[in-house]
């Protein structure tokens, strides 16, 4: 049987999702928990990767297990076993051919920024004290819909078969005049793509580059032309969509 594990995590104390040597990762922590509780070596295949410090409000991973078990009991045991910054929401039985990564039809991220000094949200939001022209940033965000090749926003030396992505949504929202949230949805994302897009749009908001410059940057396919990569702590994976869930 194949199952989808639905969970969330605060990524502050993790070096991202994917297991790596000599680093604390979400995948390793979850794998240890479920393998221990099911008393079998379980392999978790995630819907994607998140970088160090990045959070997920909704994430999925699939695993195979042939012995029947009580889903509600396992969820309760996992949440007792796991650290406070990882929570399991549900376990969904799926078709044996279902794949957490390849079957996802869309992914949505939010990037959070606060424009004032705050002692309580520094691990979950990026403090930016300079004034930003949000209207210009939203104008620049609309430029993203004109393109599919986003190599300029991809981490260099990344082993991917294509830099093409279809963006469904990209917009900034102002909350209480002191917080900004950038929401972006696409069928897929490149490594570091959201953080590079946000950094580029912030440069538009600062008046360092124009909306037309964003077109030039995208068409250059050169990461060096795009803006800085904003810190991972403000980034949240908020939704992963599947046709059967």
C-alpha distance (Angstrom), angle and dihedral (degrees) to the residues before:
residue distance angle dihedral
X1 . . .
X2 3.77 . .
X3 3.78 123.4 .
X4 3.79 136.1 -172.3
X5 3.80 114.5 -137.3
X6 3.82 112.0 -150.5
X7 3.80 114.9 -158.8
X8 3.81 147.6 142.7
X9 3.78 135.7 -142.3
X10 3.77 145.8 -173.6
X11 3.80 102.5 -127.9
X12 3.82 97.6 -160.3
X13 3.80 95.6 108.9
X14 3.81 98.0 35.3
X15 3.79 134.5 84.8
X16 3.79 90.0 -134.0
X17 3.79 132.3 -77.6
X18 3.80 103.5 -63.4
X19 3.80 122.9 84.9
X20 3.81 112.1 -109.9
X21 3.80 135.4 166.7
X22 3.80 118.6 -82.6
X23 3.81 94.4 -1.1
X24 3.79 136.0 106.8
X25 3.83 108.2 -119.6
X26 3.78 136.3 174.7
X27 3.80 93.2 -126.4
X28 3.79 92.9 54.6
X29 3.81 92.8 46.3
X30 3.81 93.1 50.5
X31 3.80 93.4 42.4
X32 3.80 91.6 52.9
X33 3.80 91.6 49.3
X34 3.80 98.1 49.1
X35 3.81 94.1 40.1
X36 3.80 90.8 51.8
X37 3.80 94.1 48.0
X38 3.82 95.5 44.4
X39 3.81 90.8 40.9
X40 3.79 91.7 -132.8
X41 3.82 136.3 94.4
X42 3.80 104.3 -93.4
X43 3.80 124.3 -168.3
X44 3.80 116.3 -152.8
X45 3.82 118.2 -156.0
X46 3.80 110.0 -162.7
X47 3.79 130.0 -145.1
X48 3.80 88.0 -120.2
X49 3.77 144.1 -42.6
X50 3.77 129.6 -76.0
X51 3.79 122.4 -163.0
X52 3.79 128.3 -122.4
X53 3.78 112.2 -60.5
X54 3.82 94.6 10.4
X55 3.81 118.1 130.3
X56 3.81 135.0 -144.7
X57 3.79 126.1 -150.4
X58 3.80 89.0 -178.7
X59 3.80 125.6 18.6
X60 3.80 133.9 157.1
X61 3.78 135.5 -155.2
X62 3.79 128.5 175.2
X63 3.79 128.9 -138.9
X64 3.80 137.7 175.5
X65 3.80 124.2 -127.8
X66 3.80 126.5 160.4
X67 3.82 102.1 -164.5
X68 3.81 117.7 84.1
X69 3.81 117.3 -113.9
X70 3.79 140.2 174.2
X71 3.83 105.5 -98.3
X72 3.80 96.0 -159.3
X73 3.78 91.9 49.2
X74 3.82 92.6 49.1
X75 3.82 91.5 48.8
X76 3.80 90.4 51.6
X77 3.81 92.3 47.3
X78 3.81 92.9 47.1
X79 3.80 92.1 51.2
X80 3.79 89.4 51.3
X81 3.80 91.5 47.4
X82 3.81 97.9 44.1
X83 3.83 125.2 78.4
X84 3.79 118.6 -98.8
X85 3.82 93.7 -99.5
X86 3.83 95.3 63.3
X87 3.81 123.4 61.9
X88 3.82 130.4 -179.0
X89 3.82 114.3 -144.5
X90 3.79 105.2 177.5
X91 3.80 148.4 -13.5
X92 3.81 115.1 -137.9
X93 3.83 122.8 -164.0
X94 3.81 108.1 -136.8
X95 3.79 139.9 174.0
X96 3.79 114.4 -70.3
X97 3.82 89.9 -116.0
X98 3.83 94.1 53.2
X99 3.80 114.5 117.9
X100 3.81 125.0 -161.2
X101 3.79 93.8 -148.5
X102 3.78 106.8 32.2
X103 3.81 98.0 39.9
X104 3.81 95.8 53.6
X105 3.81 109.0 114.0
X106 3.81 97.3 -169.6
X107 3.77 141.6 5.4
X108 3.79 126.8 -159.0
X109 3.80 127.3 -156.8
X110 3.78 133.3 -174.9
X111 3.77 125.5 -157.0
X112 3.80 115.4 -157.5
X113 3.80 125.8 -154.9
X114 3.80 131.2 174.0
X115 3.79 122.9 -156.5
X116 3.81 98.1 -155.2
X117 3.78 134.5 57.2
X118 3.80 109.4 -90.6
X119 3.79 127.5 177.0
X120 3.80 95.3 -156.6
X121 3.81 110.1 47.3
X122 3.79 102.7 45.8
X123 3.83 93.7 110.8
X124 3.81 92.5 49.5
X125 3.80 103.7 38.6
X126 3.81 140.8 35.5
X127 3.81 115.1 -114.8
X128 3.81 110.5 -137.2
X129 3.80 113.4 174.7
X130 3.81 99.7 -177.4
X131 3.82 121.0 92.3
X132 3.81 115.5 -101.3
X133 3.80 131.2 -157.6
X134 3.81 98.4 -131.5
X135 3.80 92.9 -178.1
X136 3.80 90.6 59.6
X137 3.80 90.2 45.1
X138 3.79 90.2 55.3
X139 3.80 90.8 47.5
X140 3.79 88.6 53.3
X141 3.82 91.4 46.3
X142 3.82 89.4 59.5
X143 3.81 88.9 59.9
X144 3.81 87.9 69.7
X145 3.81 89.9 70.1
X146 3.80 90.0 63.0
X147 3.82 94.0 64.8
X148 3.79 143.0 52.4
X149 3.81 102.7 -174.9
X150 3.80 109.3 78.7
X151 3.79 101.4 169.0
X152 3.81 89.4 132.5
X153 3.83 89.4 67.4
X154 3.81 96.2 45.0
X155 3.76 125.4 102.3
X156 3.80 108.2 -104.9
X157 3.82 122.3 -105.7
X158 3.80 91.2 24.4
X159 3.81 116.2 156.3
X160 3.82 102.5 -132.2
X161 3.80 131.4 140.6
X162 3.80 93.8 -137.3
X163 3.79 140.6 8.3
X164 3.80 91.4 -149.6
X165 3.80 118.7 119.9
X166 3.80 131.7 166.6
X167 3.79 111.5 -135.2
X168 3.82 115.4 -154.0
X169 3.80 100.8 177.1
X170 3.82 136.5 14.4
X171 3.79 121.8 164.1
X172 3.79 144.5 135.7
X173 3.80 121.8 -128.6
X174 3.81 125.1 -164.3
X175 3.81 115.4 -142.0
X176 3.82 120.1 -164.1
X177 3.84 89.4 -22.2
X178 3.81 89.3 -83.0
X179 3.79 104.9 70.0
X180 3.79 133.2 58.7
X181 3.79 127.7 -160.6
X182 3.80 122.5 -170.3
X183 3.81 112.8 -159.5
X184 3.79 120.7 -165.2
X185 3.82 131.0 173.9
X186 3.79 128.0 -173.7
X187 3.77 141.4 153.0
X188 3.82 89.3 -108.9
X189 3.81 140.4 -7.0
X190 3.78 133.8 -143.3
X191 3.79 122.5 -129.9
X192 3.82 110.5 -75.4
X193 3.81 89.7 -1.7
X194 3.81 99.2 129.9
X195 3.80 94.2 45.0
X196 3.83 91.1 49.3
X197 3.81 92.0 48.0
X198 3.80 91.0 50.5
X199 3.81 91.8 49.0
X200 3.80 90.4 50.5
X201 3.80 92.7 48.9
X202 3.80 90.6 48.1
X203 3.80 87.8 56.2
X204 3.80 87.4 54.9
X205 3.80 89.6 50.8
X206 3.79 90.2 51.1
X207 3.80 91.6 51.3
X208 3.81 92.9 -116.9
X209 3.81 92.4 121.3
X210 3.81 134.5 16.1
X211 3.79 131.9 -123.8
X212 3.80 88.4 -105.4
X213 3.82 89.4 53.3
X214 3.82 88.2 61.7
X215 3.81 89.1 61.6
X216 3.80 89.9 49.9
X217 3.82 91.1 49.8
X218 3.81 93.5 50.5
X219 3.80 92.6 46.9
X220 3.82 90.8 49.5
X221 3.83 91.2 63.2
X222 3.81 85.1 -152.0
X223 3.80 119.0 131.9
X224 3.80 88.8 -158.3
X225 3.80 90.3 65.0
X226 3.81 94.8 54.3
X227 3.79 126.3 82.0
X228 3.79 130.5 -86.8
X229 3.78 121.4 -71.5
X230 3.80 108.6 -107.0
X231 3.84 117.7 -135.4
X232 3.79 116.7 -79.4
X233 3.80 93.9 -128.1
X234 3.82 92.6 80.4
X235 3.81 94.8 52.8
X236 3.81 123.9 98.1
X237 3.78 129.7 -179.7
X238 3.82 98.3 -143.5
X239 3.81 105.9 173.7
X240 3.79 141.2 14.3
X241 3.82 114.7 -169.3
X242 3.81 128.2 -151.1
X243 3.81 130.2 179.0
X244 3.81 91.9 -127.0
X245 3.81 103.5 42.3
